[in-house]
Amino acid sequence: MTDFPKKYKFNDHEKKWQAFWQEQGIYLWDKSEARDNTFVVDTPPPTVSGQLHIGHVYSYTHTDFIVRYKRMKGLNIFYPMGFDDNGLPTERLVEKKKKVKASQMKREEFVAICEDVVESEEEKFRDLFNSIALSVDWNIEFRTISKTSCKISQMSFLDLMNKEEIYRDSQPMLWDPVDQTALAQADIEDQEKTTFMNDIQFTTEDGDKITIATTRPELLAACVSVFFHPDDARYNKLAGKMAISPLFGVRVPLLADDMVDPEKGTGLVMCCTFGDQTDILWWRKHKLPTKIIFTKWGTIDGITFDDTCINKQQAEKFGAEITGLKIKAAREKMIDILKAEGLLLAQTERTQTVKCAERSGAPLEILTTPQWFIKSVAHKEALAKRSDELNWYPQSMKVKLDKWIEGVALDWCISRQRYFGVPFPVWYSKRPGEEGKPIFAKLEQLPIDPALDLPEGYLRDEVEADKDVMDTWSTSSVSPQLSSHGIADGFMVDQKRHENLFPADLRPQAHEILRTWGYYTMLKSHLHEGTLPWKNIMISGWCLAEDKSKMSKSKGNIIAPETLLEQHGSDVIRYWAASSRLGADTAYSEDVMKNGKRLVNKLWNAAKFVSQHFDKIPDSDKNLELGALKGKISCDFDKYFLLKLSELVQEASADFENYEYALAMAKTEQFFWSLFCDNYLEITKSRAYDEESENPEGALSARLALYHGLKVLLKLFAPFVPHITEELHQLLYSKESIHTRHSWPKLDINFDEFAPHESESLIEVLDLVRKIKAKDNLSIKAPIEYIEIEGAKLSDELVSDLKNVTSSAKIKFVDRLSSNAQELGSDKLKINVKYDESGAA
């Protein structure tokens, strides 16, 4: 008999099995196998920002459930882990940890510090991911800043340049004055802020007073026109005239445009360069002049006046009063000046939607700067079709991406004015006659850093390096290709590997980055090779705090996974993660953790109980599949149990194939608790023991069903709780891992001339007996003289099992109960229980 410890202690076993799986190479990808037999995962590379939280455990385990199932089904798994270790979050982490400023040191020195910091931070992620038993192959790890990744990212840039899908242009761009960089549309979030609508007095060149309404009075010196709606009878007489701006006395045209809302403010709007996106549209449409009066640091500067100003001395005086001030301070100062001059006619408090940087949270300004762009607007229709081709899990998430694609209004700005990122493989010539000409690196030179390397045929003083780096999404958006080592024809690191791994089978990710990582990866793949980057996409929801609020550092409600691992162990945490359906936001729950601990303990105790019978089974019967043993499964309730188990295997497999891991888990757990523990173990207990050897055939039938049934259940639980299932599998069945390929249960079994409804009636009767004994405050073992059953018949075998489990001396099948005082049953089945005298309440 197997020597079972009394209790299962996770901290005695989990690290042991994690090391075992690595030593045995359970997770290794076999590059020699055919693509058709390989399942490729495009793993989301976590951002190296120094913040490990329970959300990492939550979403990454969802992928691991699917991967473990696919591996057990026999597929060759390509499951890498990557690290998104460049960009603003990493720079912030480094500056905070090392107490340095990137802007105050040489770039190469700062980059060297970044490399050192991310290496130690990534080790923390590796420890966490190993601790929660992610079955990744660490031999195929990728980093978005590695030499190979830099090469592939630069290949992507050159390929799209060749395809004329990338261009460089100086145009108004949303600018983050905190992080000192241009941002793309997807890097922006709208925030509600309280501000004031200010009614300010302008005059016309004829001397008439007019009132404009604005929330940006600090931009008066950048005013280039005043607009009204062409159908607004109050103002259409102003068409073709000039207005004069207050304080600065600049003559600007009064123009009609149907984008003006006549109901908003006074119906007159000033256009400045640039206060918002509408200003950009008007500036382009009406070919207005450009007056930029603030810097990339978010301060007012560069206020100048030309001949359109009627009083330069006065204008320069007022301009000097706000020069050097931050935007907010300049706004307050300008309001004070307008009040003092009697030009501020009214102020109305209002809530305004302000575009802010997603990372820094800073309100964005608009600057005209040279940037690199990938054409996006032109491909909206094609990307919408790609979304239709993709298999979505859950399907409801598709609308999020479709709405984003529909709303794309700007081409993707991929350049950032930062330090730690993939450099553009570009120089600009300083040779006479070709000044400013872009020079692109040759393919064989990649990866290159233009600040350190030179283009072929040029000397250092003949070129200027492009100083920008790629947006981190520009590198992570080729994550499938970072694994496959190729971009497109002519741009390959390893063409055979690329053909074997691209496109991937699965992209797992969270819903909040669909507009960035999901969208950009699809765009890049479409532009490079005219295909989807993956066949399937599964979307996880958010991990919320216990009060269902979003976790955030400022709220102090972030849960450290290390603490939970110490308290509960990996299997219990994975159980909690499996309780969430795909795409649904889920709150952390101690109650669910307790349920997980209860399940782990019950698996241990049930296996310990069942294993008492294993030594009584011939070894030859242990080594056979159940299908070959069905002739020895002679008892009806054993047949019923195995038929239901076969149905469970089929249903769980179908759920996994549809990425519905939560359904597979819920069904398996329900089966385990209800049918296996509460009913099957209890109903067959006496027969399996057969202490008097009265029914050896029935005993063997039960023991075989218990032996093979538990084995199947452990395998069904294995993707979710890998440690306890490995421990029990090796204790009871085999020293080969339960998680190896081809280990998923195959249980397609049927029995001729078998009526499962009789076994279901037995369970119903047992449930009713339990209820009446509980109501009468009696032990389940309290003896019963007889049970009358109306509305059902049971075979002799089932009658014997029922008598044993209910401690009943006799079972009577009647057309009508002798008494229905106990009111036990339903319309179809009723029972009456008669205790014997020794068991009476």
N, C-alpha and C positions, 0 to 999 in steps of 0.2 A: 504494500500500500504506500502511496506517495506521502512523504513526510511534509505535511503542511504546517508552516508557522501559524500561530494562533491568529495573528492579525497581519494585514498588509500595510506596510509603512512605506509610503511613496518615496521618502527621502533615502530609504535603503536600496531602492531599485532603479529609479529613473535615470540617474547619471550612468549607472552600470549599462543599461540598455542603449542609451545614447552613444556611449563609447563602442558598444558591440556592433551597432548598425554601421558606424563609420569604419570600424576595423574589417567588417565583413564585406564592405563595398556594396551594401544593399541599394544605395541611391545612385550608383554610378551610371552615367549614360554610356551606351555602347555605340561608338561612332561607326562601327562596321555594319550595323543592322540597316535594313531597308527603311526608307521614309514611311512607307505604308504601315509599318509596325511601330512607329515612333510617335509619341505624344509630346509636342513641343509647347512649353509655357513661356510666354513673354512676361517674366516676373517684374512687378513694379519695383524699381530701385528706390529704397527709402532715402529721403533727403538727410544728409549728414549735418544736422543742426544742433546736436548735443542733447536732444530731448527725446528720451525713450519713454513711451507711455503705453497704456493698455490697448490703445487703438492699433498699435503695430501687431500685437498678439491677435486681436480680434479679426482683422482683415486678412492677415497672412495665413492664419489657420484655415480660413475658408478655402483658400487655394489648395492647401495641403490635404484637406479631406478628399478633394477631387483627385489630386495626384496619387495619393495612396491607393485609392480605389482603382485608378487606371493601371497602376503598377501591378496590383494584385490580379487584375484582369489579364495581365500578360504583356502589356505594352512596354516598350523600351522608352524610358522617361528622360526627356531633356528638361531639367528643372534647375535653372541657375539662380543665383542670388546676385543682384547688382547693387551698386551704391551710387547715388546721385551726389557726387562729392565735389561739385563746383557750383559757383553762383553766389548770389547774395546771402542765403541762409548760412552757407559755410563761411563766407567772409565775416559775417557778423559774429559767428561762433569763435572764430580765430581772434578777432579783435577783442572780444570779451575775455577769452581765456588767457591770451598773451599780453593784454593791455597795450596793444599797438593800434596804429591807424594806418590803413593801407595808403591813404593819400599823403602820408608824411614819410614814406620810405620808398626805396627803389622797388619796382614791381617784382623783379626776380627774387629779392630778399623776402618780400611778403609771400610770394608763391611758395618758396621753400618752407616757410613757417606753416603755411596751409597744408602742404603735403605731409608734414610731420604730425600736425594735429589730426587730420582726417584718418591717418593710419591708426592712431590710438582709439579714435571714436568708432571706427568701423569694427574694431575688435570687440567693442561693447555690443554692437549689433549682432556679431557672429555668436557671441556667448548667449545672448537672449534667444536668437533663433534656434540655436542648438538646444537650449533649455526647454523650449516649447515643442521640440521634436519636429521642426520643419524638415521634410525629407529632401532637402536640396543637395545637389552635387556641388560641393565647394571647389572642385577642380575646374569648373567652368564659370567661376565668378567673374563679373565684369565691373569696371569702374568707369564712370563717364569722363574722367579726367586722365585715364591711363593712355599710354602711347598708342595702343591699338585703337582705343575709342577716339582719340584725337585724329588719328589717321582716317578713320571711317567717317567722322563728322566733317572733316575737311574734304573728303571724297564727295560727300553729299553736297557740300557747297559747290564744288567744281562741276559736278554732274548737272546741277540745276542751273549753274551759269551757262553751261554748254546748251542746255535746253531752253535758255532764255526765260527761265522762271524766277530768276533772282535779278534784282536791280538795286542800284544805289541812287539815293535822291535826297536833296535837302527839302524838307517839307515840315509843316507844323506837326510836332509830335507831343504826345503826353509825356510829361517829364516829372520825375520824382525828385524834388529838391533835397530830400533826406538822403536817399541812396545814390543821388547824383547820376541818374541814368534815364534813358528813354525807356518806355514800356510799351508792350503790345496790348491790344484790346483785351486779351484774356487775362492780363495781369492786373486788371482794374476791378474794383468793386464799388458799388454805389452805397453811400452812407447818408443817412438823414442828419442834417445839421441845422441848427437855429441861426438865422441871419436876419438882416433888415433889407426891405425894399426901400430904396431912397429915391424920392422925387426931387430931381435937380433941375434948376432953371437954366436953359440954353436961350439964346436969341437967334433970330434969323438975321441975315445981312440987311434986311429991311427994318430991323429994330423991333420986330414983334417977339414977344416972349413965348417960349414953348417949354413944355416940361417933359423930360424923359424919366423913365424909371429904371433903376439898375441896382444890383446887389454888389457891383464891383466898382465903387467910386474911385478906388486907387488907380484904376486904369484910364482915368480921364485924359491923361497926357498921351495915351495910345489910341485915342478915339480917331477913327478914319471916316466915319459916316454915321448918319442917323436914319433909321428905317421906320416905315409905317406900312400898314396894309393898304393895297391899292383900292379896296372897297370902303375904306374908312373915310366917311364924309367929313370928319373933323380935320383931316390932314391932307387929303388928296390934292388940295390947292397948292401944297408945298412942293409938289413934284418939280424937279429941275432947279430948285433954289438951293441956297447954301445956308448952313447953320454955323453958328460960332460957339465953340466950346467955352464953358465958364472957366475962369481963372487963367487958362492958357491961351485963350483968344485965337484958336486955330479954326480956319474956315474948312468945313467938311460938307460933302454933298448930302442933301435930303433925298432919299431913294425909296421907291415903293417895292415891296416884296411880299408875296403871299405867305411866307413863313412866319410873318409877324402875327401874333395873337392879339387882336384889337381889344380883347377883354382882359388882358394881363397888364397890370400896372396902368400907365397912362395911355398905352397904345403906341407910344414912341419909344424906340429902343436904340441905344447907341451900339455901334459895332466897333470893337477894339481888337487889336492884334496882340494876344488873343486871350479872350476871357473864357470861351467855351467852344464846343464843336460847331455851334451855329455860326459863330464868328468866322470859323474856317470856311464854311460853306459859302457865306456871303462874300468873303474875301476872294474866293476863287471865282464865284459866279459873276461878280461885278468888277473883277480885276482892280481891287482896291490896293492902295499903297501899304507898306509894312512898317510898323513902328513897334519895335521890341524894347520894352522898358524894364525888364527884369532879367536877372542872371540865373544861371543854373543852380545857384545856392538859394534861390528864392528871395533875393533882395532887389530893391528898385535901383536901377542904374541905367545909364545910356539915354537919358531924356535929352533930346535935341529938337530944335525947331528950324523950319525952313521958311520960305517966303509966304507960305499959307498962314503964318502966324502974324497977327496984326499988332502985337506988342511983345517983342521978344524979351525985353528987360523984365517985364512983369511975369511972363511965362517962366523964365529961368529962375526968378525968385521963388515962385511957388514950387517949381520942380526941385530946387535945392532942398526944400523943407522935407521932402519925402525920400530923397536919394539916400541910399545906404540902409533904409529901413526894411525889415522883413515885411512880407505881403500883409500880414494881419495888422502889424503896427502902422504900416502905410495907409491902410484902409481907415483905421481909427483917426490918424492924423488928418487925412483928407476930409473926413466928416467934420472934424473940428474947424478946419479952414473954411469949408463951405458954410457952416453955421455962422462963423464970424463974419463972412462976407454977405450973409443974407441970401445965399443961393440954395440952401437945403430947405425945401418947402414942406416936406413931410417924411416921416419914417414909419414903416409898418413892419412889425415883427412877423416872420414867416418861417416855415420849415422848408428847406431846400435840399434836393438830392444832389450831392456833391461827389464827383469822381475822385476816388482815393486809391492809393497804391495798396494792393492786396497784402504785400509783405510789410511795408513800413507803416501803413495806415495814414500816410501824409496826404493832404489834399494835393491834387496834381495841378501843375501849370502847363502851359503849351509854349514850347520853344521851337524855333526852326533850326534843325540841326541835320547834318548829313548822316544817313543811316542806311543799312542794308535791309531789303525787304524781299520776302517771298510772296509771289502773286497768290492771293487767296480769294479775293472777290470774284475773279474770273472763273473759279472752279467750284462755286457754290452748288450749281446744279449737279455736277459730276459727283461731288462729295455726298449729296443727298441720295443719289443712286447707290453709292457705295454703302451707305447706312442701311439701305433696303436689302442689300445683298448679305449683310452680316447677320449671324444668328445671335439674337439678344437674349440674355438671361439676367433678370427677368425682362420680358418684352416691354413692360411699361417704361423702362428706362430709355428706350429709343427716342421718345418724344423730347427728352432733355437735349440730346445731341442735335436732333432735327431742328429744334427751335434756335439753338446756338448757330447752326449753319445758316439758317434763314436770316439771322440778324447780323451776320458778318458784314461789316461796312468798310473795313480798312484792311489793306494788305498787312501781312504779318511782319512786324519789325523784329528782326532777329539779332540786331547788334545791341550791345550793352557797353556802357562806359564804365566798366569795372576792371577787375584785376585777375581773379582766379577763375579762369574759364578757358575754353578752346579758342585760340586766336584764329583770326581769318587769314588764310594763306595768300595774303595780298600785300603788295608794296605799291607806292606811287612814285613815278619817275620824276627826277629833278634835272634830267638831262635837258640841255637847251633844245627847244623845238618839240619836246614831248612832255613838258611840265604837267604833272597831275595825271598822266596816263597810268591807269591801273595795270599792274603786272601780276599775273597769277602764277602760283607755284606749279611746277611740273608734278605729275602724278608720282613719279619715282622719288621725288624729294620728301613726300609726306611721311610722317607728320613734321610740320615746321612751325617755328616761332619766328615771325618776320622781324621781331626786335633783335633776334640773335642770328638768324640765318639770312642768306642773300639770294636773290633770284639769279639764275644763270646769266653770266655775261655782264653783271653790274657790280660796281664797287659800293662800299658802304655810303660814301658821300654822294652817290648818284641816285639813291632811293630814300624814301621815307616809309617806314613801316606803318601799316594800319594798326592803330593802337587799341581798337575795340576788341571785345571778345564776344563769342556767340551766347545768345540767350540760353540759359540752362535747358529750356524746353527744346531748343534746337538740337541739343545733343541727346537728351533723353527720348526725343521723338523718333530716334532711330534705334531704340532699344532692341527691337527684333533683329536689326542688322548688326548691332554690337555683338550679339550672340552668333549670328550666322556668318559674320566676317565678309560681308559684301553689300554693295549698294545697288549696282546696276551693271549692265554689260559694259565692260571696259573699266569698271571701278570695283575690282575684287581684291580682297586679301587672300581668300581661299574659296574659289568658285564651287568646288565640289561640296564643301561644308555648307555654303550658302544654299545650294540647291536642295540639300538634305534637311535644312532647318527653316527655310523661308518659303511661303508664309507660315507663321506659327499656327498652332491649333487653338490656343487659348490666350486671351488677354484678361487677367483679373485686375480690377481696379476699383477705387472708390468713386462715388457719383460726383463728388465736388470737383474732380479734375477731368471730367469728361470733356469740358470745353477747352482744356489745355492738352493734357497728355493724350487723351483719346482722339480728339480732333486733329491735333498736329501729327500724330503718328499715321493716321489715315491719310492726311494730306501729303505727307512726305512719300509714303508708299505709292500713292496714286501718281504722284509726279515722277518718281524714279522708275517704277516698273509697271504702272497701269494696273495695279491690283490692290486688294485688301492686304493689310499686314498680318491678319489672323482670320480664322474662320469663325471663331466664337468669342464673345465677350461676356464676362460675368461681373456684375456690379454689386459691390458691398455698400451697405448703408454706413451711417456714422455710429461710432461708439459714444454713447452719452453717459453723463454722470448719473448717479443713482436717482437724483431728482428729475431726470430726463432733460436737464439743461446741457448745452454743449460744453465739453471740457475745455478749459483754458487756463493758462498760467496765471492770468490776472485774477481769476475767481478762486484759485487755489484748490481746484477740485480734480486736478490731474492725478490719476492713480498710477503708481509706479509698478510695473509688472514684476520686478524683482521681489517686492514685498508679497505680492499675491502668490508667487511661485514658492516662497518660503512657507507661507501659510497653508496653501492648498495643494501644491504640486501641479505639474503640467496637465495631467489628464483631466483634472477637475476644471481647470481654466479652459481647456479645449472643449469640454462638455458645454460650458457656458456659451462659448462662441458658436457652437453647433446649434444652440437653441434659437438662433436668429435666422429667419428666412432671408434668402438672398435679396438684397436691395432695401431691406427694412432697417431703419435706425433702431438700435437696441441699447437700453440702459444697463449699466453694470448692476448686477443684482446679487447680493449675498444669499438670498433665498435660492437662486438657481445654483450658486456655488455649493450650497448645502445639499441640493438634490444630486449634484454631480458626485459629491463625496459619498452620498448614500448609495449611488449606483456602483461606484468602484468597490465599496465594501460589500455590497450584495453580490457582485460578480465573484468576489473572492470567496465569500461564504457559501454561495450556491455551488461553485466549483469544488470547494472542499467537501461539501456534503455529497455531491454526485460521485466524486472520485472514490468513495468507499466501495463502489461496485466494480471499479475498472479491473481489479485483479481477478475478478471472477469471469472475465470475458476472455475467450481464447484469442491468442495473438493473431491468428489467421483472420479472425473476424474484425480485429482492430484495423488491419491493413487494407481491408476491402472498402470500396465505396458503398454507400447505402443502397444504391440501385442493385448491386450484386447480393445484397443481404435481405432484400425485401421478403424473401421466402421465410426468413427467420423472424420477421416482424409479424407476429401472429395475433396480437391483441388489438382490438378495435381502437382503444384510446391512444395507443402508440402510433397506429396508422394515422389517426386524426392529427396528432401532434406533428408528425413528419409531413403530412400533406400541407398543413398550415405553415410549417417552416419553409416548405418548398415555395409556397405562394409569397412568403415574406422575402425570400431571396430574389424572386423575380421582380417584386415591387421595388425593393431597395435598389436593385440593379437599374431598373428603369428610372428611378428618381435620380440616381447618380448620373446617368447618361443625360438627363435634363438639367444637371447642375443643381438639383434640389436636394442638397445634402441634408438640410434640416428635416425634410420629410422622411428621408431614409433613416435618420437618427431617431426621429419621433416614433416611427413605426416599429423599429427594432427594439427601442426601449419599452414601448407599450407591450409588445409580444413577450419580452423577457419578464417584465413584472407580472403581467396578467396571466398569460397562458402558461408560461414556463414555471415561474416561481409559485404563484398563487394557486395554480390548478394542476399542472402536469406533475410537478414534484410531489404534491400532496396526494393526488389521486393514485399515483403509481408507487408510492412509498412502500406500502406493505408488500405489494407484488414483487418489487425489485429486491427487497430483503429476502423474502421467501425463506424465513428462518427454519421452517419445518420441512423444507424441500417438497412442499405439496404441489407446486406448479412450476417445475423447472423450465418448461417451454415459455410460460408467461413471464417468468423472471428474466430469462435471456432476452426476450422481446423488449422488455422495459430497459434492461441494462444497455442493449445496443442502441436504442433510441436515445437514452441519456448520454451515452458516450459520443455518438456522432452528432446528436443535436446540440450539445454544448460546444463541440468543436466548430460547428457552423455558426452558432451565435457569437463566439469569440471572433471569428473572422468578419462577421457583419459589424461588430463594434470596433474592429481594429483601426479603421481610418480615423476614428474619433478619439479613442482612448488607447493609444498604441502601447503604453508601458504595461498596464495591468494585463492587457490581452497577450502581450509577449511573454510576460512572467508566467501566466497560466498555461499558455500553449507549450512552453518549454518544460514546465513542470509535469504536464499531463500527456503531451502528444509527441513532440519532436524537438530535437535540438536545432533544427533548422528554423530560421525566423518565420514568424507568421506573416511578415510583410514582404516576402520574396515575390517575384513575378509568378504568375499562374496559380496563386494561392487563394483567389476568390472562390467561394463555395459554388460547386455545381450540384444542384439538388433538384433534379427533374424526376420526381418519383410519383407513381400512382399505384393504386391497389384495386384489383378487380372485385366487383360485387361488394363494394363497401359503402355503407350509408353514413356519411359524416354527421347528418342531422341528429342521430342518436347520441353521439358524443357531445354535441352542443346542448342537447336536452340534459345530459348528465351534469354539465357545467352549470346550467340554469338551476337544476335541483339543488346542487351543492351550494350555490349562492343563496338560495332561499333558506336552506337549513342553517347556514352561517348567520343569516339575519335573525331568524327566530331564536337561535341560541344566544346571540348577542343581546336581543331584546329581553330574554329571560335570565340574563346574567349567568349563563352557563358556559363552561369550557367547550371548545369545539370537540373535545374528546368525550363529552358527557354522553353516556349510553342512551340509545334510542331503541324502543321496543319494535316499532315499525314506522315506515314512511309510506303513506298512500300517495300515489301519483295518478293524476287525471290528465289525459290529453297527450300522453307519450308512452312509448314502449322502448325498452332497452334490451340489448342482447345479454346473454348470461354472463359474458365477460365483463360488460359494463356494470351489470348489477353487482357482481363481485367487487369491482373497484369502488362502486358507490357505497356499498355496505362497509368496506374497510375505511374509507375516508370520513364517513359520517358516524362511525361506531354504531351502526344500525344492525339489529338482529334480523330484520326482515324488510323486504321491499314489496309493496302491493301495488299492482296496476289495476285501477278501478275505472268504471264508467262514470261514477259520481262519488265524490268524497263523502265519508261518513260525517264529517264536520268541516265547515269552512270558517270556523270561529277565528282561526289564526290569520285569515285573509292573506294567504301566501300564494303568489302566482300572478299570471296574466290571463288574457282571454283564452289563450291556447293551452297553457300548462298551469296546473294548480297542484299544491301538495298539502298534506296534513301530516304533522309530526306527532307521534305518540311516544313520550319518554317512558322508559321503564321506571319502576318505582325507585330504584337507587339513584336515578338521574333526575328525578322531579325537582322542580325549583322549590 
